[in-house]
Amino acid sequence: MKVKRKMFRTTVNNRGYTLIEMTIVLFIIATVTSLSFGNMKTTYDASKRNELIQQLQQDILYAQQMAISHTMYTSVIFLNGSKEYVIRQGNGQVLLRRKVPESVTFVPITLALNDIAFLADGNVRRSGTMEIRVDDHRYRLVLLLGRGRFYIEKL
């Protein structure tokens, strides 16, 4: 009894990839790329919020340093209507005017929007807290008595 064996010949296409193979690869690349862009938006928003909070801290420290170096009363005034804050010395001179994004709101808690002020020795005029809302994130600005210390914390 003889068994006939069929020889299966495989052919290799040495000219390139098929259209289906290329379509599958492009689909995978597009899917991975779209997933990474979704994360970039949230990362970008978080970095902008952090930049805003750090800039505010630096500006409040600047107001304190100007009060000490010029031995003059210096205040930080928050203006929700025009979306900005202003650092002003006792003689009325505006040292700094900084715009904030439309999504930022300053909410008085125990400090009014014009209560952040440093005396000529660098101490705060009044202690208290203020809330800063950025989109749906909240931060608390706390001024402590003695040596003009303050901090901003995320709620």
HUZI-V877982 format. One record per pair of residues at least 12 apart in sequence whose C-alpha atoms are under 10 Angstrom apart, sorted by the first residue. I is the first residue (numbers start at 1). J is the second residue. If there is no record, write none. Layout:
I,J
I,J
This chain:
45,135
46,137
48,101
48,134
49,101
49,104
49,134
49,135
49,137
52,100
52,101
52,104
52,134
53,132
53,134
53,139
53,141
53,152
53,153
53,154
54,152
55,98
56,85
56,98
56,100
56,141
56,152
57,141
57,150
57,151
57,152
59,76
59,85
59,86
59,87
59,96
59,97
59,98
60,75
60,76
60,87
60,116
60,117
60,118
60,148
60,150
61,118
61,122
61,148
61,149
61,150
62,74
62,87
62,95
62,96
63,75
63,76
63,86
63,87
63,88
63,89
63,95
63,96
63,116
63,117
63,118
63,122
64,76
64,117
64,118
64,119
64,120
64,121
64,122
64,123
64,124
64,147
64,148
64,149
65,118
65,120
65,121
65,122
66,87
66,88
66,89
66,95
66,118
66,120
66,122
67,88
67,89
67,90
67,117
67,118
67,119
67,120
67,121
67,122
67,123
68,118
68,119
68,120
68,121
68,122
68,123
69,120
69,121
69,122
70,89
70,120
70,121
71,89
71,90
71,118
71,119
71,120
71,121
71,122
72,89
72,90
72,91
72,118
72,119
72,120
72,121
72,122
73,88
73,89
73,90
73,91
73,92
73,117
73,118
73,119
73,120
73,121
73,122
73,123
73,124
73,125
74,87
74,88
74,89
74,90
74,91
74,92
74,93
74,94
74,95
74,116
74,117
74,118
74,119
74,120
74,122
74,124
74,125
75,87
75,88
75,89
75,90
75,92
75,94
75,95
75,114
75,115
75,116
75,117
75,118
75,119
75,124
75,125
76,88
76,89
76,95
76,96
76,97
76,113
76,114
76,115
76,116
76,117
76,118
77,97
77,112
77,113
77,114
77,115
77,116
77,117
78,97
78,98
78,105
78,106
78,107
78,108
78,112
78,113
78,114
78,115
78,116
79,99
79,100
79,105
79,106
79,113
79,114
80,100
80,102
80,104
80,105
80,106
80,107
80,113
81,102
81,105
82,99
82,100
82,102
83,98
83,99
83,100
83,101
83,102
83,103
83,104
83,105
83,106
84,97
84,98
84,99
84,100
84,101
84,102
84,104
84,105
84,106
85,97
85,98
85,99
85,100
85,106
85,113
85,114
86,98
86,99
86,114
87,116
87,117
88,117
89,117
89,118
90,117
90,118
90,119
90,120
100,134
101,134
101,135
102,134
102,135
103,133
103,134
103,135
103,136
104,132
104,133
104,134
104,135
104,136
104,137
104,138
105,131
105,132
105,133
105,134
105,135
105,138
106,130
106,131
106,132
106,133
106,134
106,138
106,139
106,140
106,141
107,129
107,130
107,131
107,132
107,133
107,140
108,128
108,129
108,130
108,131
108,132
108,141
109,128
109,129
109,130
109,131
109,140
109,141
110,126
110,127
110,128
110,129
110,130
110,131
110,142
111,126
111,127
111,128
111,129
111,130
111,131
111,141
111,142
111,143
112,128
112,129
112,130
113,130
115,127
115,128
115,129
115,130
116,128
116,129
116,130
116,143
117,143
117,148
118,147
118,148
119,148
121,147
121,148
122,146
122,147
122,148
122,149
123,144
123,145
123,146
123,147
123,148
123,149
124,143
124,144
124,145
124,146
124,147
124,148
124,149
124,150
125,143
125,144
125,145
125,146
125,148
126,143
126,144
126,145
126,146
126,148
127,142
127,143
127,144
127,145
127,146
127,148
127,149
127,150
128,141
128,142
128,143
128,144
128,145
128,150
129,141
129,142
129,143
129,144
129,150
129,151
129,152
130,142
130,143
130,152
131,152
131,153
131,154
131,155
132,152
132,153
132,154
132,155
133,154
133,155
137,154
137,155
138,153
138,154
138,155
139,152
139,153
139,154
139,155
140,152
140,153
140,154
140,155
141,153
141,154
